[in-house]
Amino acid sequence: FLHAAQGEASGFAGHSVDDAGNLTIMVREAAGETQSARERAQHAATDFARRHLASMGGRARSVTIRPVRYSYPELMAWRSALEDESTFPAMTMFDVDEASNQVWVGVGDERLR
């Protein structure tokens, strides 16, 4: 989903829906981006996420745009780099968390957490 969204909506970094059906769209704002470019990116991201929800039978009660620091492709690249370079056996999982705009690293050995 996010790979398709990124192609359609530049800056799209993810989305989340809470239990009440409120949709939050994460959008990375590029440095030096004009106000109209930001608004176009936000509109495209919102439109894409709403269509995605509708295709799954859902509907957003409200939509909030949240600026984030990293794009989804950046987070995925870091995740891949961690997986490729990980020689530390205690690292058991790598995940991109769209809502927090972070890459999470799972550590299996509780003594190392």
TAZI-V750359 format. One record per pair of residues at least 12 apart in sequence whose C-alpha atoms are under 6 Angstrom apart, sorted by sequence separation. I is the first residue (numbers start at 1). GAP is how many residues later the second one is. If there is no record, write none. Layout:
# TAZI-V750359
i gap
I GAP
I GAP
This chain:
# TAZI-V750359
i gap
14 12
93 12
13 13
93 13
13 14
92 14
12 15
91 15
92 15
11 16
91 16
92 16
11 17
90 17
90 18
90 19
10 31
9 32
12 33
9 35
9 36
23 37
22 38
21 39
22 39
23 39
24 39
28 39
21 40
22 40
23 40
24 40
25 40
26 40
27 40
28 40
24 41
26 41
27 41
28 41
28 42
28 43
13 58
13 59
14 84
